[in-house]
Amino acid sequence: MRTITLSLRRILLSALLVLPAASAIAAAAPDDTAPWLVGNGDPAAGLYMPREIKQAYANGTRSADGKPGPNYWQNSARHSMRITLNPPSRRVQGEQEIVYVNHSPDPLPKLVFRLYMDAHHPQALREKPMHDKFLTDGVSVESFEIDGKAMRWDDPADPLARENLPGLTTHAVTLATPIAPKGSVRIRMRWHYDLVADKGWKEGAVDETTYFLAYFFPRVTNYNDYGGWDGSPFTLGREFNNDFADFDVEVDVPRDYVVWATGTLQNADEVLQPAVARKLAASFTSDQVATLAASTDAKAGTVTARGERLRWKWRAEHVPDFAIALSNHYRWDAASVMVDPSTGRRASVQAAYADSATDFRPMVEMARQALAFGSTAYPGVPYPYPKTTIVLGSADEEYPMMVNDGSNLGDAFAASLPEGAYTGFVATHELLHSWFPFYMGINERRYPFMDEGWTTAFEYLRNREVMGVPTADALFKAFRSAPLALPLSGMDLPIITPHDALFGQGVAFAFNPYGKAALGYLALRDLMGDAAFKQALHRFMADWHGKRPLPWDMFNSFNHAGAGDYTWFFRNWFFSHNYMDLAVESMATGGNAVVVRNHGGAAMPFDLALAYTDGSSERVHRTPAAWRADPRRTEVPIAAGKTLKSATLETGIYPDANPADNAWAADPATRH
């Protein structure tokens, strides 16, 4: 009982951090009949919108046409860091300067910091059990100052102080003077934490001398136009909601360690031996995969410069996170790919892995193909960054310009596919995340269907090209959609359900943001047609890249892209408790059409295979438009002058909760 009470207390105290500023509360109350409601201003046709998001539209930070409003703003930061590591010690030492800019109209009397690594603290609130090897002391802040003045990091009188609530992954600091609108502060910090030895939560020590650092540095949490501070605890069950920021990062390591990171390496000639630096530079313009360093080269001393310690300098601009990997024995491959045919711009593609991971050998080429697909097909927007690096770890997770993927050697399912196909499938998914959530600034904590759903849809379309339709369909059903047919209440939760309002990694966590949302986007593509769908997607991305769109911005953007109003479809797929269950009921009156019932309510496409008594057959496709007029019943005409022998529903990657009623056959006695 004490554990439950403490957990509830942590949640309630954390909620105090998210209260919006006084100016936001005092703004004019939103009008429920205002034209910013999705559905062309018709309140009856509008989609449910939370009160705080109505307020954002009323304040003019978001607009009815799907674009950022005239008063749109978002805060930003610049991080300058020096990270020091000395393997096999797992201590990560950081010296950091943050220039935080308040672009909001609100004075900010406090700053709320996020410390993801405190999720390792024994007393941290977590949504799943973790073994002892996962636990550390979290982040220790050694010194802290604002605008040159030393400050206490913890105030024991504050109920939210970390010494009173150890393991709390947010931390508020009250300022002597509020940050004025358009003002800024300069924060200096020195801190350390210890990597875990079991790869942690998508980060940690891969082996004794190979580390992956992710979500590792203190940062000011997101302050937004629809809720104020995001102070919700990081519980390992939700992902991220970070501001866009610029980074200058030095990574200080012993020689013979190669460092890979988000952004662009600024001093290759200082940290690499000349031959390796030349190979790296040549790879930036080459389609051919080159090995920059074999696994034995570091031991031979032929990769890095010969100083006792080296500082690898990295720079990245306008990205929501920064990740680092290092190893003294990984193989390093590189090439590049053209990502913008209109300008000829190329992106570097690199991979770092142990020799034992033979399924990583084709990784650079697989990644080149994935980025080319994302740049020219889906989403069809040129890859926005100068490079990417896929590192052998175990997380199967994306970061800006970085991927941490595990080897799939020995996996039974991977062995059932063509060699390397499953490893390529996972890497492709993570690389396609480059657009959602990073390019588009998605709030993954609350609306992961806007990044996982889109990426899963793109992944499926890519797999159709690589594996062929039958294999791609089988893979999608096995991993993404088949469980949605199960009669579990969590499967029927509306996709729009705020993910950070859920607790525990149940079925809604696993399938709503991924398979169900992807099916919704693919159904919308079927409904609109590929050209109109892509035009609307590109409009949305053009309006919101580098910003922070919400679902209603996306729905409004699609509705104002010139192809029609799809509010009925968005309500059906994203706001309802519908599920997927179709049935062939009977012949319509007059015998000239087949009646298809939608018992589950989801506006899903389907095919109807019709067989006639004369031996002929036909296949009829229906888009989700079949359910617009009547969401429960539709008729499919049969060929004139023919007698129907049988009708069979086929739903492809859309699972059917009761496939037993998907076929109809005429009574032989009634045939003529």
C-alpha positions in Angstrom: 0.0 0.0 0.0 2.9 2.4 0.8 4.3 1.8 -2.7 0.9 2.8 -4.3 0.7 5.9 -2.1 4.2 7.0 -3.0 3.6 6.4 -6.7 0.4 8.4 -6.6 2.1 11.2 -4.8 4.9 11.3 -7.4 2.3 11.6 -10.2 0.3 14.3 -8.4 3.3 16.3 -7.5 4.7 16.0 -11.0 1.3 17.3 -12.3 1.9 20.6 -10.6 4.7 21.3 -13.1 2.4 21.2 -16.1 0.1 24.0 -15.1 0.1 26.7 -17.8 1.3 30.2 -17.1 -1.2 32.7 -15.8 -1.4 34.5 -19.1 -2.6 31.3 -20.8 -5.2 30.7 -18.1 -6.4 34.3 -18.4 -6.9 34.2 -22.2 -10.4 34.5 -23.6 -12.4 31.3 -23.3 -12.6 29.3 -26.5 -15.9 29.3 -28.4 -17.2 25.8 -29.1 -18.7 27.0 -32.4 -15.5 28.6 -33.6 -14.3 27.8 -37.1 -11.1 26.2 -36.0 -13.0 23.0 -35.2 -12.0 20.3 -37.7 -14.9 19.8 -40.1 -15.2 23.2 -41.8 -16.6 24.9 -38.7 -19.7 22.7 -38.3 -19.8 21.9 -34.6 -21.8 18.7 -35.3 -19.1 17.6 -37.7 -16.2 18.6 -35.6 -13.8 16.3 -33.8 -13.4 16.1 -30.1 -10.8 18.5 -29.0 -9.3 18.8 -25.4 -10.0 22.0 -23.7 -6.4 23.1 -23.5 -6.0 22.6 -27.2 -9.1 24.6 -27.9 -7.4 27.3 -25.9 -4.4 27.2 -28.2 -6.6 27.7 -31.2 -8.4 30.5 -29.5 -5.1 32.1 -28.7 -4.0 32.0 -32.4 -1.0 29.7 -32.0 -2.8 27.2 -34.2 -5.2 27.9 -37.1 -8.2 26.3 -38.7 -6.4 25.8 -42.1 -3.9 23.4 -40.5 -1.1 25.9 -40.5 0.7 27.3 -37.5 -1.3 30.3 -36.3 -0.1 33.9 -36.4 0.9 33.7 -32.8 2.7 30.4 -33.0 5.8 30.0 -30.9 8.1 27.4 -29.5 11.0 27.7 -27.1 14.5 26.6 -28.0 18.0 26.0 -26.5 21.6 25.7 -27.5 23.7 23.1 -25.7 27.5 23.2 -25.4 28.8 20.1 -23.8 32.0 18.3 -23.0 31.5 14.6 -22.2 34.4 12.7 -20.7 34.6 8.9 -20.7 37.3 6.5 -19.7 36.3 2.8 -20.4 36.0 0.3 -18.9 34.8 2.8 -16.2 31.2 3.4 -17.0 31.2 6.9 -15.4 29.9 9.6 -17.8 31.2 13.1 -16.8 29.5 16.1 -18.3 30.2 19.9 -18.4 27.3 21.7 -20.0 26.2 25.2 -20.9 22.5 25.7 -22.0 21.3 28.9 -23.4 17.5 28.7 -23.1 15.3 31.1 -25.0 11.8 31.9 -24.0 9.9 32.6 -27.2 6.6 32.4 -25.4 4.4 35.4 -24.4 4.6 34.2 -20.8 7.2 35.2 -18.1 8.7 32.0 -16.7 9.3 32.2 -13.0 10.8 28.7 -13.0 12.7 26.2 -15.2 11.7 22.6 -15.2 14.6 20.2 -16.1 14.2 16.7 -17.3 16.7 14.0 -16.2 15.9 10.8 -18.1 18.7 8.8 -16.5 17.1 9.2 -13.1 14.7 6.4 -14.3 17.6 4.1 -13.2 17.2 5.2 -9.6 15.9 2.5 -7.3 13.0 4.7 -6.1 12.0 5.9 -9.6 8.5 5.3 -10.8 8.5 2.8 -13.6 5.8 1.0 -15.7 7.6 -2.3 -15.8 9.8 -4.3 -13.4 13.5 -4.0 -13.9 16.3 -6.2 -12.4 19.0 -5.0 -10.1 21.5 -4.5 -12.9 19.3 -1.7 -14.3 19.6 0.4 -11.1 22.1 3.2 -10.5 22.1 6.4 -8.5 20.8 8.4 -11.5 22.2 11.8 -12.3 24.4 13.7 -9.8 24.5 17.4 -10.3 27.9 18.7 -8.9 27.5 22.4 -9.7 24.7 24.6 -11.1 24.6 28.3 -12.0 22.3 30.6 -13.9 23.6 33.8 -15.6 26.9 33.4 -13.8 25.4 33.1 -10.3 25.8 29.8 -8.4 22.5 28.4 -7.2 21.3 25.5 -5.2 20.2 22.6 -7.3 18.0 21.2 -4.6 16.0 23.0 -1.9 15.1 20.6 0.9 12.0 22.7 1.7 10.6 22.0 -1.8 8.3 18.9 -1.8 9.5 18.2 -5.3 13.2 18.4 -4.4 15.1 15.3 -5.5 16.3 14.5 -2.0 12.6 14.3 -1.0 11.6 12.4 -4.1 14.7 10.6 -5.3 14.2 9.2 -8.8 11.8 11.9 -9.9 12.8 12.5 -13.6 11.8 16.2 -13.6 13.2 18.9 -11.4 12.0 22.5 -11.0 14.2 25.4 -10.2 12.7 28.7 -9.1 14.4 31.7 -10.6 15.3 34.9 -8.8 13.9 36.8 -11.8 11.4 35.3 -14.2 12.6 34.9 -17.8 10.8 37.6 -19.7 9.0 36.9 -23.0 11.7 36.8 -25.7 14.3 36.7 -23.0 16.9 34.0 -22.3 19.1 32.6 -19.5 22.5 30.9 -19.6 22.8 27.8 -17.5 26.0 26.1 -16.5 26.1 22.6 -15.0 28.6 19.9 -14.1 27.1 16.5 -13.6 27.8 12.7 -13.8 26.0 9.4 -14.0 27.0 5.8 -14.5 26.0 3.7 -17.5 24.4 0.4 -16.7 26.1 -2.7 -17.9 23.0 -4.4 -19.4 22.2 -1.8 -22.1 19.8 0.0 -19.9 16.7 1.4 -21.6 17.9 1.8 -25.2 21.2 3.1 -23.8 24.1 1.8 -21.7 27.2 -0.4 -22.1 26.9 -2.7 -25.0 30.1 -4.5 -23.9 33.0 -3.4 -21.7 34.4 -1.0 -24.3 31.4 -0.2 -26.4 28.9 2.4 -25.1 25.7 4.0 -26.3 24.7 7.3 -24.7 21.1 8.3 -25.2 18.7 10.7 -23.3 21.7 11.2 -21.0 22.1 15.0 -20.5 20.0 17.3 -18.3 17.8 19.6 -20.4 14.9 22.0 -19.9 11.7 20.2 -20.6 9.2 21.3 -23.2 7.1 24.3 -22.4 4.3 24.5 -25.0 1.3 26.6 -26.1 -1.3 24.1 -25.0 -0.3 23.0 -21.5 2.7 24.9 -20.2 5.5 22.7 -18.8 5.6 19.1 -19.6 6.5 17.8 -16.2 5.1 14.3 -16.4 7.4 11.7 -15.1 9.5 9.5 -17.4 8.5 6.0 -16.5 10.0 3.9 -19.3 6.6 3.5 -20.8 6.3 6.6 -22.9 8.9 8.2 -25.2 9.8 11.9 -25.6 8.7 15.4 -26.0 11.8 17.5 -26.3 12.4 21.0 -27.6 14.4 21.5 -30.8 17.9 22.6 -29.9 21.4 23.2 -31.4 24.3 21.2 -30.1 28.1 21.6 -29.9 29.4 18.5 -28.2 33.0 17.4 -27.4 33.5 13.8 -26.5 36.8 13.3 -24.7 37.9 9.6 -24.9 41.2 7.6 -24.9 42.9 7.1 -28.2 41.8 4.1 -30.3 38.2 4.8 -29.4 36.1 5.8 -32.4 33.1 8.1 -31.6 29.9 8.3 -33.6 27.2 10.9 -32.8 24.3 13.0 -33.9 25.4 15.7 -36.2 28.5 16.3 -38.2 32.1 15.6 -37.1 34.0 18.9 -37.1 37.6 17.7 -36.6 38.1 14.5 -38.5 41.6 15.4 -39.4 42.5 15.9 -35.7 41.1 12.6 -34.4 41.6 10.2 -37.3 44.8 9.1 -39.0 45.2 10.7 -42.4 44.3 7.5 -44.4 41.1 7.0 -42.5 40.1 10.7 -42.7 40.6 10.5 -46.5 38.4 7.4 -46.8 35.7 9.1 -44.7 35.8 12.2 -46.8 35.7 10.1 -50.0 32.7 8.1 -48.7 30.6 11.3 -48.6 30.3 11.3 -52.4 30.4 7.6 -53.1 27.7 5.0 -53.6 30.3 2.2 -52.9 30.5 0.9 -49.4 34.0 1.3 -48.0 35.4 -0.2 -44.8 37.0 2.7 -42.9 38.2 0.5 -40.1 38.2 -3.2 -39.6 37.7 -4.5 -36.1 41.4 -5.3 -35.6 42.6 -1.9 -36.8 42.1 -0.1 -33.5 44.1 -2.7 -31.7 46.8 -2.1 -34.3 46.7 1.6 -33.7 45.9 2.5 -37.3 42.5 4.3 -36.9 42.7 7.3 -34.5 45.4 9.9 -33.9 48.0 9.0 -31.4 47.4 11.5 -28.6 46.7 9.9 -25.2 43.2 11.4 -25.3 41.2 12.8 -28.2 38.3 15.2 -28.3 35.8 14.4 -31.0 33.8 17.6 -31.8 30.3 17.3 -33.1 27.7 19.8 -34.2 24.0 19.5 -34.9 21.3 22.1 -35.5 17.6 22.1 -34.8 17.2 18.5 -33.6 15.3 17.3 -30.5 17.9 15.1 -29.1 21.6 14.0 -29.2 23.1 10.5 -29.0 26.7 9.2 -28.8 28.3 5.8 -29.4 31.9 4.7 -29.0 33.9 1.6 -29.3 37.5 0.5 -29.7 36.8 -2.7 -31.7 33.9 -2.1 -34.0 34.1 -2.3 -37.7 33.2 1.0 -39.4 31.7 1.1 -42.9 30.5 4.1 -44.9 29.1 5.3 -48.2 26.5 7.9 -49.1 23.2 8.3 -51.0 21.6 11.0 -53.0 18.6 12.2 -51.0 17.6 15.2 -53.0 17.7 14.6 -56.8 16.7 18.2 -57.5 19.9 19.6 -55.9 22.2 16.6 -55.9 22.5 16.7 -52.1 23.8 13.5 -50.6 23.8 12.1 -47.1 26.5 10.0 -45.4 25.4 6.5 -44.4 27.6 4.7 -41.8 27.5 1.6 -39.8 29.5 0.4 -36.7 29.3 -3.1 -35.5 31.2 -6.2 -34.2 32.5 -8.7 -36.7 30.2 -11.3 -35.1 27.1 -9.5 -36.3 27.3 -10.8 -39.9 23.7 -9.6 -40.6 25.1 -6.0 -40.3 27.5 -6.5 -43.2 25.0 -5.2 -45.7 23.7 -2.5 -43.3 25.1 0.5 -45.1 23.6 -0.6 -48.4 20.2 -1.4 -46.7 20.3 2.0 -45.0 21.1 3.7 -48.3 18.0 2.1 -49.9 15.8 3.1 -46.9 16.9 6.7 -47.0 16.4 6.8 -50.8 12.9 5.4 -50.4 12.0 7.9 -47.6 13.4 10.8 -49.7 11.7 10.0 -53.0 8.7 7.7 -52.2 7.3 7.8 -48.7 7.1 10.2 -47.2 8.8 11.6 -50.3 10.6 14.5 -48.6 14.4 14.6 -49.0 16.2 13.2 -45.9 16.7 16.4 -43.8 20.1 15.6 -42.3 23.7 15.3 -43.4 24.3 11.7 -42.2 23.1 8.7 -40.3 24.9 6.0 -38.4 23.5 2.6 -37.5 25.3 1.1 -34.4 25.1 -2.4 -33.2 23.5 -2.4 -29.7 20.3 -4.0 -28.7 17.6 -1.3 -28.5 16.0 -1.2 -32.0 15.5 2.5 -31.4 15.9 5.7 -33.4 17.6 9.0 -32.5 18.4 12.0 -34.6 20.9 10.8 -37.2 21.6 7.7 -35.1 20.1 4.2 -34.8 20.8 1.6 -32.1 19.8 -1.8 -33.5 20.4 -5.4 -32.3 21.7 -8.3 -34.3 19.0 -10.9 -35.3 21.3 -13.9 -35.7 19.7 -16.9 -34.1 16.3 -15.4 -34.1 13.8 -18.1 -35.4 11.5 -15.6 -37.1 14.4 -13.8 -38.8 15.6 -17.1 -40.0 12.3 -17.7 -41.7 12.8 -14.7 -44.0 15.4 -14.2 -46.7 18.9 -13.6 -45.2 19.2 -10.2 -43.7 15.6 -9.2 -44.4 14.5 -8.9 -40.8 17.6 -6.9 -39.8 16.9 -4.6 -42.8 13.2 -4.4 -41.8 14.1 -3.2 -38.3 16.7 -0.7 -39.5 14.4 0.7 -42.2 11.7 1.3 -39.5 14.2 3.2 -37.3 15.6 5.2 -40.2 12.1 6.2 -41.4 11.6 7.7 -38.0 13.9 10.5 -39.2 10.8 12.3 -40.6 8.4 11.4 -37.8 9.1 12.4 -35.0 12.3 14.3 -35.6 11.7 16.4 -38.7 8.1 17.0 -37.6 8.6 17.6 -33.9 6.0 15.1 -32.7 5.0 14.8 -29.0 5.7 11.1 -28.7 4.8 11.0 -25.1 1.2 12.0 -25.8 0.5 11.2 -29.4 2.8 8.4 -30.6 0.4 7.5 -33.4 1.8 10.6 -35.2 5.3 9.1 -35.3 4.9 5.3 -34.9 1.8 5.1 -37.0 3.3 7.0 -39.9 6.6 5.2 -39.7 4.9 1.8 -39.6 2.9 2.8 -42.7 6.1 3.9 -44.5 7.8 0.7 -43.4 5.1 -1.4 -44.9 5.2 0.4 -48.2 8.9 -0.1 -48.3 8.7 -3.8 -47.4 6.3 -4.3 -50.4 9.2 -3.1 -52.6 11.9 -5.0 -51.0 10.2 -8.3 -50.0 7.3 -8.4 -52.4 3.6 -8.0 -51.4 3.0 -11.5 -50.0 6.0 -11.4 -47.6 5.4 -7.8 -46.7 1.7 -8.5 -45.9 2.7 -11.6 -43.8 5.2 -9.6 -41.9 2.8 -6.7 -41.2 0.1 -9.0 -40.1 2.4 -11.0 -37.8 4.0 -7.9 -36.1 1.5 -5.1 -36.5 -2.1 -6.0 -37.2 -3.2 -9.6 -36.4 -3.5 -9.0 -32.6 -6.0 -6.2 -33.3 -8.6 -8.8 -34.0 -8.5 -10.1 -30.4 -11.5 -9.3 -28.2 -9.5 -7.2 -25.7 -10.9 -3.9 -24.5 -7.5 -2.2 -24.8 -7.5 -2.9 -28.6 -10.6 -0.8 -28.9 -9.4 2.3 -27.2 -9.5 5.3 -29.6 -6.2 6.0 -31.2 -6.4 9.6 -30.0 -6.3 8.5 -26.4 -3.5 10.5 -24.8 -0.7 7.9 -24.3 0.7 9.7 -21.3 -2.7 9.2 -19.6 -2.2 5.4 -19.8 -0.1 3.4 -17.4 1.4 0.0 -17.9 2.5 -1.6 -21.2 -0.7 -3.2 -22.2 -2.1 -3.9 -25.6 -3.0 -0.3 -26.3 0.7 0.6 -25.8 1.8 -2.1 -28.2 -0.7 -1.9 -31.1 -2.7 1.4 -31.0 0.2 3.7 -32.0 1.7 1.2 -34.4 -0.5 -1.2 -36.3 -3.9 0.4 -35.8 -2.7 3.9 -36.7 -0.7 2.6 -39.7 -3.8 0.9 -41.0 -5.7 4.2 -40.5 -3.2 6.1 -42.6 -3.1 3.3 -45.3 -6.9 3.3 -45.4 -6.8 7.1 -45.9 -4.4 6.6 -48.8 -6.8 4.1 -50.3 -9.7 6.5 -49.8 -7.9 9.6 -51.2 -5.9 8.0 -53.9 -2.1 8.0 -53.8 -1.6 11.4 -55.5 -4.0 13.3 -53.4 -2.8 11.6 -50.2 0.8 12.4 -50.9 -0.1 16.0 -51.7 -1.9 16.4 -48.4 0.9 14.7 -46.5 3.5 17.0 -48.1 1.4 20.1 -47.3 1.2 19.0 -43.6 5.0 18.4 -43.6 5.8 21.7 -45.3 3.7 23.6 -42.8 5.0 21.9 -39.7 8.5 20.7 -40.2 10.8 21.9 -37.4 7.7 22.8 -35.4 5.4 21.0 -32.9 2.2 19.8 -34.7 -0.8 18.2 -32.8 -3.2 15.7 -34.3 -5.8 18.4 -35.0 -3.2 20.4 -37.0 -2.7 17.3 -39.1 -6.4 16.6 -39.6 -7.0 20.3 -40.5 -4.0 20.2 -42.9 -5.3 17.2 -44.7 -8.8 18.7 -44.9 -7.4 21.9 -46.4 -5.1 20.3 -49.0 -7.7 20.6 -51.7 -8.9 17.0 -52.0 -11.9 17.2 -49.7 -13.1 17.1 -46.0 -12.2 13.8 -44.3 -13.5 14.6 -40.9 -15.9 11.6 -41.0 -12.9 9.3 -41.7 -10.8 10.8 -38.9 -13.6 10.4 -36.4 -14.1 6.8 -37.5 -10.5 5.7 -37.3 -8.9 7.9 -34.6 -11.7 9.0 -32.2 -14.0 5.9 -32.0 -14.0 2.6 -30.3 -14.5 0.9 -33.6 -12.8 -2.4 -34.5 -12.4 -4.4 -37.7 -15.1 -7.0 -38.4 -16.9 -7.3 -41.8 -19.3 -9.9 -42.9 -21.0 -11.0 -46.1 -24.6 -11.1 -45.0 -26.8 -12.0 -48.0 -28.0 -11.0 -51.4 -29.8 -7.7 -51.6 -33.5 -7.5 -52.5 -33.7 -8.2 -56.2 -30.6 -10.4 -56.2 -28.4 -7.8 -58.0 -26.0 -6.9 -55.2 -24.2 -8.5 -52.2 -24.8 -7.0 -48.8 -21.6 -6.4 -46.7 -22.1 -5.6 -43.0 -19.6 -3.7 -40.9 -20.1 -5.2 -37.4 -16.9 -3.5 -36.0 -17.6 -0.1 -37.4 -14.0 0.7 -38.7 -14.1 2.2 -42.2 -11.7 -0.4 -43.7 -11.2 -1.2 -47.3 -12.0 -4.6 -48.6 -12.1 -6.8 -51.7 -15.0 -9.0 -52.6 -14.2 -12.1 -54.7 -17.3 -13.0 -56.8 -17.8 -16.4 -58.5 -20.6 -16.9 -61.0 -22.5 -20.0 -62.0 -21.2 -19.7 -65.5 -17.6 -20.2 -64.3 -16.5 -16.6 -64.5 -15.3 -14.5 -61.6 -14.4 -11.0 -60.7 -12.7 -9.1 -57.8 -14.3 -5.9 -56.6 -12.4 -3.4 -54.5 -14.1 -1.0 -52.1 -12.2 1.9 -50.5 -13.3 3.2 -47.1 -15.7 5.5 -48.9 -18.1 2.5 -48.9 -18.9 3.3 -45.3 -19.4 7.1 -45.4 -23.1 7.1 -46.1 -23.9 4.2 -43.9 -21.1 3.0 -41.5 -22.8 -0.4 -41.0 -24.0 -1.5 -44.3 -23.0 -1.3 -48.0 -24.0 -3.1 -51.2 -21.7 -4.4 -53.9 -23.5 -4.9 -57.3 -22.9 -8.1 -59.2 -22.4 -8.3 -63.0 -25.6 -7.7 -65.0 -27.2 -10.9 -66.3 -25.2 -13.2 -64.1 -26.1 -15.5 -61.3 -23.9 -15.4 -58.2 -22.5 -18.7 -56.9 -20.4 -17.4 -54.0 -18.9 -14.2 -52.5 -15.8 -14.1 -50.3 -14.5 -11.1 -48.4 -10.8 -10.5 -48.4 -9.4 -7.9 -46.0 -5.6 -8.2 -46.6 -3.6 -6.7 -43.8 -6.7 -5.5 -42.1 -7.6 -8.2 -39.5 -11.1 -9.4 -39.2 -12.4 -10.2 -35.7 -14.7 -13.0 -37.1 -13.5 -14.4 -40.4 -16.1 -17.2 -40.2 -18.8 -14.9 -41.7 -16.7 -13.6 -44.6 -18.1 -16.0 -47.2 -21.5 -16.5 -48.7 -22.6 -19.3 -51.1 -25.9 -19.7 -52.8 -28.1 -22.6 -51.9 -27.6 -25.1 -54.8 -31.4 -25.7 -54.9 -32.0 -22.0 -55.8 -29.5 -21.8 -58.6 -30.8 -21.6 -62.1 
